[in-house]
Amino acid sequence: MSKTEEHYTFKLSDKVTRQKVTFKNRYGITLTGDLYTPKNPGNEPLPALAISGPFGAVKEQSSGLYANQMAERGFVALAFDPSFTGESGGEVRNVASPDINTEDFSAAIDFLGIQKNIDRNKVGIIGICGWAGFALNATAVDKRVKAVAVTSMYDMTRVMSKGYNDAVTLEQRTKVLEQLGEQRWKDAEAGIFQPGAILNAEKLKGDEPQFVKEYHDYYRTPRGFHERSLNSTGAWNATNALSFMNMPILTYIKEISPRPILMIAGEKAHSRYFSEDAFKAASQPKELIIIPNAVHVDLYDKVDIIPFDKLEKFFADNLK
């Protein structure tokens, strides 16, 4: 398992070129991405896609794999590291934000729209896992985005504030917020933002929930490991959940309409209910595809399961 700077968890297509790029969001944070372009693009400006996710991952993992596949199919695709993670900037490391991470997608659209080989009127978004929620939020507010597709979607504001299947009680929520307040005192006294719990243990004990074992199978094995990925080696800051606790990102999902939404989820994914509930809340046009027998992480990298032909047709039909 390579740990070099150029380690990717998938093989670059011989039909695609990959170029490292940087661009700034409107908070002045410099983001780093990989731009995937078809090798024989022709003379006409191409449709383009901004891609990121999963939550806690880097562009050398799932988002890059998606970008590679979509570039094979004729799209320019930008896979990027979110603010404060991977190779992207931001002085505080290992922190996420419903606002800033939504903005990251719009900053990627900015970058794509000023490239001479891209048609800025044919730009879409793909979001994976927790970045699927940000993708929907960004599309709702950014009318330049013509279509959005999400896979293995998580609404990170919902799961952090309410727990899985909304099981957290008001008393439990209040206790968590009190603990986060105490952590802020500790951070202030120490002068640093201290890390929270390791996201994926190096070795499993064996009694973990099935979905934790599935995350481990991706992030902690050669299948998906990357040294810059928080999910492979690290942890979010201990106070990371704070801004997610009272900022629901799917409030305006109906305002994506009349632009189309494609949602893809695994039949056996622990996260399936996020997609189903968001689908119910969204307005037409919309489509939900449930992949038989697939679990959450299958849609990270299993190219024989991820419906890339469907994604190609969805964006070909709607980016025009």
Secondary structure, 3 states (H helix, E strand, C coil): CCCCCCCCCCCCCCCEEEEEEEEECCCCCEEEEEEEEECCCCCCCEEEEEEECCCCCCCCCHHHHHHHHHHHCCCEEEEECCCCCCCCCCCCCCCCCHHHHHHHHHHHHHHHHCCCCEEEEEEEEEEECHHHHHHHHHHHHCCCCCEEEEECCCCHHHHHHHCHHHCCCHHHHHHHHHHHHHHHHHHHHHCCCCECCCCCCCCCCCCCCHHHHHHHHHHCCCCCCCCCCHHHHCCCECCCCHHHCCCCCCCCHHHHCCCCEEEEEECCCCCHHHHHHHHHHCCCCEEEEEECCCCCCHHHHCCCCCCHHHHHHHHHHHCC
